[in-house]
Amino acid sequence: MKVSVWDTYVKRDDGNVMHFDILVPSDVTDETIIFRFGNEYLRHKSIHNAVVSTKECRLCHMEYATQEVEEAILEKGYFILEMENCN
């Protein structure tokens, strides 16, 4: 499965900047959907004062998904790859 990688940076409540990638099927191009996935992830992490938008999230590149990523995308529509300050 080919996926789009959306590079995302969001300021946490404590001032640190979270860096994570939102991976979606390459045919998902509606930014509203991608931002909704990012905001859902933030709610799951109990980050309430941040919002994912064009300022924080941009299409970076496309790649082929690993089996783990593909399975997650098939289950919930997206995969979050945590990079920095996500815990």
N, C-alpha and C positions, 0 to 999 in steps of 0.2 A: 504494500500500500504506500502510495506517495503522500507525504504530509507536508503541510506548510508549518513553518516554525515562526511564531510570533514572539519576539524578544520583548520582555516586559520588566519594567522597573517601577516599584511602588514604594513610597515612603510609609514605614510602619508607625504605629502609635508612639514608639520609643525613639523615633528619629532615624533609625537605621533604614537603609534602602534594601528592600527585597528585590532580588533578581530571579526571575523564573521565565521559562518558555512555555507558551501554550501551543501544543501540537494538535492540529486538526487535519482532517482529510483535505487534500489539495483542492477539491471542488467546493469546499466551504470558503466563500470569499466575502460574505456579509460581515462587516466589522461588528455590527450590533450583536451578532451571535457569538463571535469570538470574545468580545468584551464581557458578555454575559457569563461565559465560561470562566473568565478571569475573576470576575466579581463573585461568582459562586465559590471559587477556590479561596478567595480572601475571607468570605464569610465562614467557610469551613475552618480556616486558620484563626478565627476570631479577630480579624483585622476589620474594624468597622469604620474608620475615618478615611479610608482610601477608596478610590474608584478607578477602574481601568478604563482608559479612553485613548484617543489617538495620541495624546501627549505622553502617555506611559507605555504604549504598546504599538509596535510596528512590525510589519512583515519583514523577516530577516532573510530567510532562504527556504528552499524545499529540499527534502531528502526522503529516503525510503525508511519506513518505520521498522523497528525491531519487532519481534513477535510479541513481547510484553506491551509495547506501545500500541500495536495494532489491536490486541485483545482489549485493552482499556478503552480505546476509541470505539470499538464495536459495542462495548458495554454502555458507555456513557456519553460518547460523542467527542471526547477530547482527552488529552493526557497533559499533565503538568510535569515539567522537568524542573525540579528545584535546583537553583544554582547557588545563590548567596543569601544569607540572612533569612531563610524561610522557616527556621525553627525557633 
